[in-house]
């Protein structure tokens, strides 16, 4: 709990305008009342958190910058796994 995973997908509209969709996935802990008292229930959550137009080349660096733009906007860099955070810190 407390960390966020992401998936992305790229495509172009009929006018060949490229877009990136970004979905966040996380575990949410919810306390529910049961006959035996309160119980922590874990729930998998997902939400579309970014839909960006991505003009220019679609190489790894360019797509990475587009993705990090959304992470910056959401202010969730500290919730992403260490591997990504290390790469993120060198980007900033």
C-alpha positions in Angstrom: 0.0 0.0 0.0 1.1 3.6 -0.6 2.8 2.9 -4.0 1.4 3.5 -7.5 1.9 1.5 -10.7 1.2 2.9 -14.1 0.4 1.6 -17.5 0.4 3.7 -20.7 -0.8 3.3 -24.2 -0.1 5.3 -27.3 -2.1 5.8 -30.5 -3.0 8.3 -33.2 -6.3 9.6 -34.2 -7.5 9.6 -37.9 -5.5 12.9 -38.4 -2.4 11.1 -37.2 -2.3 13.2 -34.0 -0.5 11.1 -31.3 -1.9 10.6 -27.8 -0.8 8.9 -24.6 -3.2 7.5 -22.1 -1.9 6.9 -18.6 -3.7 4.7 -16.0 -2.7 4.5 -12.3 -3.1 1.3 -10.3 -2.9 1.2 -6.5 -4.1 -0.7 -3.4 -6.5 1.1 -1.1 -7.0 -0.1 2.5 -10.6 0.4 3.7 -11.8 -0.4 7.2 -15.2 -2.3 7.1 -17.3 -3.2 10.1 -18.0 -6.9 10.5 -19.7 -9.0 13.1 -16.3 -9.6 14.7 -15.4 -5.9 14.7 -13.5 -3.7 12.2 -11.5 -5.4 9.4 -9.0 -3.9 7.0 -10.0 -4.8 3.4 -7.6 -4.2 0.5 -9.1 -3.1 -2.8 -7.4 -2.8 -6.1 -8.1 0.6 -7.7 -7.4 1.9 -11.2 -8.1 5.3 -12.8 -7.3 7.1 -16.0 -4.9 9.9 -14.7 -3.6 11.4 -17.9 -4.5 11.8 -21.6 -1.8 13.8 -23.3 -1.1 14.9 -26.9 2.5 13.8 -27.6 3.8 15.5 -30.7 7.3 14.8 -32.1 9.4 11.6 -32.1 8.1 8.6 -30.2 11.5 7.4 -28.9 12.0 6.3 -25.3 13.3 9.6 -24.0 10.5 11.7 -25.5 7.8 9.4 -24.2 9.4 9.3 -20.8 9.3 13.1 -20.6 5.6 13.1 -21.6 4.9 10.5 -18.8 7.0 12.4 -16.3 5.0 15.6 -17.1 1.9 13.8 -15.9 3.7 12.5 -12.8 4.8 16.1 -12.0 1.3 17.4 -12.5 -0.2 14.8 -10.2 2.6 15.4 -7.6 3.0 11.6 -7.0 6.7 11.0 -7.7 7.3 10.0 -4.1 4.6 7.2 -4.4 6.2 5.5 -7.4 8.6 2.6 -6.9 12.3 3.3 -6.2 13.4 2.2 -9.6 11.3 4.9 -11.2 12.1 7.5 -8.5 15.8 7.2 -9.2 15.3 7.8 -12.9 12.8 10.6 -12.0 15.4 12.4 -9.8 17.9 12.5 -12.6 15.2 13.9 -15.0 14.5 16.8 -12.6 
